[in-house]
Amino acid sequence: MRCILCHTYSFSLICAACRRRLLAPSLSIRIIGDGFKVYSFYNYADAGPLIKTKHTHIGASVYRILAAESFGWFRSDFSFDTPVAVIPVDDRPKSGYAHTAILARALNSGHLRPRYGTLHARSDISYSGKTLAFRQSHPRRFHYTGKGVETAIIVDDIITTGTTILEAKEVLEKAGVTPLFALTLADASQR
Ligand SMILES: [Zn+2]
Protein backbone atom coordinates (compact mmCIF):
# COMPACT_ATOMS: atom_id res chain seq x y z
CA MET A 1 0.00 0.00 0.00
CA ARG A 2 0.98 3.64 -0.05
CA CYS A 3 1.42 5.98 2.90
CA ILE A 4 -1.66 8.22 3.09
CA LEU A 5 0.55 11.23 3.84
CA CYS A 6 3.54 11.04 1.50
CA HIS A 7 2.30 8.34 -0.93
CA THR A 8 5.51 6.32 -0.89
CA TYR A 9 5.18 2.55 -0.62
CA SER A 10 4.70 1.48 2.96
CA PHE A 11 3.70 -1.56 5.01
CA SER A 12 1.42 0.69 7.04
CA LEU A 13 -1.13 3.41 6.30
CA ILE A 14 1.39 5.92 7.63
CA CYS A 15 5.05 5.20 6.86
CA ALA A 16 7.81 5.20 9.45
CA ALA A 17 9.33 8.43 8.09
CA CYS A 18 6.01 10.29 8.33
CA ARG A 19 5.46 8.95 11.85
CA ARG A 20 8.83 10.33 12.90
CA ARG A 21 8.37 13.61 11.08
CA LEU A 22 4.71 14.35 11.80
CA LEU A 23 3.54 12.16 14.67
CA ALA A 24 6.20 12.71 17.30
CA PRO A 25 4.04 13.89 20.21
CA SER A 26 4.71 17.14 22.03
CA LEU A 27 2.68 17.53 25.18
CA SER A 28 0.76 20.74 25.68
CA ILE A 29 -1.30 21.51 28.74
CA ARG A 30 -4.61 23.27 29.28
CA ILE A 31 -6.00 24.15 32.68
CA ILE A 32 -9.80 23.96 32.78
CA GLY A 33 -12.38 24.50 35.51
CA ASP A 34 -10.74 25.19 38.84
CA GLY A 35 -7.32 23.79 38.00
CA PHE A 36 -7.89 20.49 36.21
CA LYS A 37 -5.06 19.61 33.85
CA VAL A 38 -5.65 18.37 30.33
CA TYR A 39 -2.61 17.19 28.38
CA SER A 40 -2.74 16.96 24.59
CA PHE A 41 -0.22 15.26 22.36
CA TYR A 42 -0.82 17.17 19.14
CA ASN A 43 -1.78 20.54 17.85
CA TYR A 44 -5.07 20.26 16.00
CA ALA A 45 -3.65 22.13 13.00
CA ASP A 46 -1.20 19.24 12.51
CA ALA A 47 -3.25 16.23 13.56
CA GLY A 48 -6.70 17.46 12.51
CA PRO A 49 -6.66 15.97 8.99
CA LEU A 50 -5.84 12.55 10.44
CA ILE A 51 -8.40 12.85 13.24
CA LYS A 52 -11.03 13.73 10.65
CA THR A 53 -10.60 10.30 9.06
CA LYS A 54 -12.40 8.85 12.08
CA HIS A 55 -15.70 8.53 10.26
CA THR A 56 -14.16 6.94 7.16
CA HIS A 57 -13.24 3.33 6.41
CA ILE A 58 -9.60 3.93 7.43
CA GLY A 59 -10.54 5.71 10.67
CA ALA A 60 -9.95 2.80 13.03
CA SER A 61 -6.53 2.06 11.50
CA VAL A 62 -5.49 5.71 11.63
CA TYR A 63 -6.63 5.96 15.24
CA ARG A 64 -4.59 2.90 16.17
CA ILE A 65 -1.49 4.53 14.68
CA LEU A 66 -2.15 7.87 16.37
CA ALA A 67 -2.81 6.10 19.67
CA ALA A 68 0.41 4.06 19.45
CA GLU A 69 2.53 7.12 18.69
CA SER A 70 1.05 9.33 21.43
CA PHE A 71 -0.74 7.40 24.20
CA GLY A 72 1.71 4.52 23.68
CA TRP A 73 4.62 6.90 24.16
CA PHE A 74 3.01 8.26 27.33
CA ARG A 75 2.55 4.72 28.67
CA SER A 76 6.23 3.92 28.22
CA ASP A 77 7.46 7.21 29.66
CA PHE A 78 5.34 7.59 32.77
CA SER A 79 4.98 5.15 35.60
CA PHE A 80 2.45 4.98 38.37
CA ASP A 81 2.93 3.38 41.77
CA THR A 82 -0.67 2.39 42.31
CA PRO A 83 -3.44 1.22 39.98
CA VAL A 84 -5.02 4.02 37.96
CA ALA A 85 -8.13 3.47 35.87
CA VAL A 86 -8.16 4.77 32.31
CA ILE A 87 -11.66 5.94 31.49
CA PRO A 88 -12.52 6.68 27.85
CA VAL A 89 -15.19 9.34 27.39
CA ASP A 90 -18.36 7.91 25.83
CA ASP A 91 -16.78 4.88 24.13
CA ARG A 92 -19.89 3.72 22.35
CA PRO A 93 -19.03 2.42 18.88
CA LYS A 94 -19.77 4.83 16.04
CA SER A 95 -18.86 3.95 12.45
CA GLY A 96 -18.15 0.44 13.79
CA TYR A 97 -15.62 1.25 16.50
CA ALA A 98 -15.13 3.45 19.56
CA HIS A 99 -12.48 6.11 19.00
CA THR A 100 -11.79 6.75 22.65
CA ALA A 101 -11.55 3.02 23.45
CA ILE A 102 -8.69 2.72 20.95
CA LEU A 103 -6.86 5.54 22.73
CA ALA A 104 -7.49 4.04 26.17
CA ARG A 105 -6.26 0.63 25.00
CA ALA A 106 -2.90 2.17 24.03
CA LEU A 107 -2.35 3.07 27.70
CA ASN A 108 -3.03 -0.45 28.95
CA SER A 109 -0.06 -1.56 31.05
CA GLY A 110 0.90 -2.58 34.58
CA HIS A 111 -0.88 0.00 36.69
CA LEU A 112 -2.88 1.67 33.93
CA ARG A 113 -6.08 -0.25 33.42
CA PRO A 114 -8.72 0.75 30.89
CA ARG A 115 -12.31 0.56 32.09
CA TYR A 116 -14.29 0.33 28.90
CA GLY A 117 -17.95 1.18 28.69
CA THR A 118 -18.20 2.84 32.10
CA LEU A 119 -18.78 6.48 31.12
CA HIS A 120 -21.47 6.94 28.51
CA ALA A 121 -23.36 10.05 27.48
CA ARG A 122 -27.12 9.92 27.64
CA SER A 123 -27.38 12.83 25.22
CA ASP A 124 -26.41 12.23 21.59
CA ILE A 125 -26.16 15.91 20.81
CA SER A 126 -23.25 16.90 18.57
CA TYR A 127 -20.98 19.69 19.79
CA SER A 128 -19.15 19.99 16.50
CA GLY A 129 -18.95 23.66 15.49
CA LYS A 130 -21.10 24.73 18.43
CA THR A 131 -20.39 27.64 20.76
CA LEU A 132 -19.30 27.39 24.36
CA ALA A 133 -22.71 28.74 25.46
CA PHE A 134 -24.48 26.02 23.46
CA ARG A 135 -22.25 23.31 24.91
CA GLN A 136 -22.78 24.52 28.45
CA SER A 137 -26.55 24.67 28.05
CA HIS A 138 -26.73 21.18 26.47
CA PRO A 139 -24.88 18.83 28.83
CA ARG A 140 -23.89 15.37 27.61
CA ARG A 141 -25.46 13.89 30.76
CA PHE A 142 -22.78 11.32 31.45
CA HIS A 143 -23.60 8.21 33.39
CA TYR A 144 -20.80 6.36 35.19
CA THR A 145 -21.22 2.66 35.91
CA GLY A 146 -17.69 1.71 36.99
CA LYS A 147 -17.01 0.00 40.30
CA GLY A 148 -14.04 -0.05 42.64
CA VAL A 149 -12.11 2.77 40.99
CA GLU A 150 -10.30 5.29 43.18
CA THR A 151 -8.19 7.30 40.75
CA ALA A 152 -8.56 7.72 37.03
CA ILE A 153 -7.21 9.33 33.89
CA ILE A 154 -9.92 10.64 31.56
CA VAL A 155 -9.29 9.95 27.86
CA ASP A 156 -10.88 11.79 24.94
CA ASP A 157 -9.82 12.45 21.35
CA ILE A 158 -10.14 16.24 21.16
CA ILE A 159 -10.44 19.07 23.63
CA THR A 160 -12.18 22.17 22.31
CA THR A 161 -13.81 24.23 25.06
CA GLY A 162 -13.23 21.67 27.80
CA THR A 163 -16.96 21.40 28.56
CA THR A 164 -17.14 17.66 27.92
CA ILE A 165 -14.10 16.79 30.02
CA LEU A 166 -15.26 18.98 32.91
CA GLU A 167 -18.67 17.33 32.86
CA ALA A 168 -17.04 13.88 32.82
CA LYS A 169 -14.81 14.89 35.72
CA GLU A 170 -17.74 16.05 37.82
CA VAL A 171 -19.69 12.85 37.22
CA LEU A 172 -16.69 10.75 38.24
CA GLU A 173 -16.13 12.82 41.38
CA LYS A 174 -19.74 12.38 42.40
CA ALA A 175 -19.17 8.63 42.12
CA GLY A 176 -16.17 8.83 44.46
CA VAL A 177 -13.48 8.67 41.75
CA THR A 178 -10.58 11.12 41.81
CA PRO A 179 -9.64 12.09 38.23
CA LEU A 180 -5.91 12.87 38.15
CA PHE A 181 -5.88 14.61 34.77
CA ALA A 182 -7.17 14.11 31.24
CA LEU A 183 -5.31 13.06 28.10
CA THR A 184 -6.47 13.96 24.62
CA LEU A 185 -5.00 13.42 21.18
CA ALA A 186 -5.28 17.05 20.13
CA ASP A 187 -6.12 20.49 21.42
CA ALA A 188 -8.52 22.18 19.03
CA SER A 189 -8.83 25.45 20.90
CA GLN A 190 -7.97 28.56 18.92
CA ARG A 191 -5.02 30.21 20.52
ZN1 LIG B 1 4.74 8.73 4.59
Residues whose N, C-alpha, C, O or C-beta is under 5 A from the ligand:
A	BS01	ZN	C3 L5 C6 H7 C15 C18
